[in-house]
Every structure is written in structure tokens, then in C-alpha cells.
Amino acid sequence: MKYLWAAVFLLLAGCAAAPPVVVTAPPEIHRTFMRDIIPVSELKCLKEPNGDAVSTVRQSAKYIVEVKKAGQDCRQKLEGVREIIQQEQ
């Protein structure tokens, strides 16, 4: 009987010494999709003209001007998107 009480005491002492279990909530995750922030108009550039029909100097010059306009349009829109992304970070 003496050993029984000693065993019960040791078991209870062992349970009392166990560290408490701490449960924490997971951190909140906020997701922002850039497609919701960037306007659709900023995601489409002017089409590059087709240069297959160029046969004269005048048509070549017009083609070069149109290619430059399309490139400038894309560069301006890319810069706008870059500014939006930098503001969000």
C-alpha cells in the first residue's frame, strides 16, 4: 500500500510538471492581386504595324513612325504599371 501511494504521488507530480500547451492563432494573410489594382487599359499596348506591305520610301517612313508610336505607348504604360506597383509596396 505504501508503494501504491508513492506511485500515485509520482504520477500526479509528473502531470503537474508538464509545460502548459499554448495554442496561438495563425497570422493573418492579406493578399492583394495586382490585376485588381492595375487598370486594364494599362495592360494593352498599341499593335505594331505589319511591315510586309512596305514597298516605297514613303511607306517605310510611315511604318517607322508607327513602330515608334507603338513602342512609346508600351514604354509609357509599363512606366505607369511600375509606379503603381512601387506605390503598393
Secondary structure, DSSP 8 states (H G I E B T S, - for coil): -HHHHHHHHHHHHHHHTS---------------HHHHS-GGGG--------TT--SHHHHHHHHHHHHHHHHHHHHHHHHHHHHHHHH-
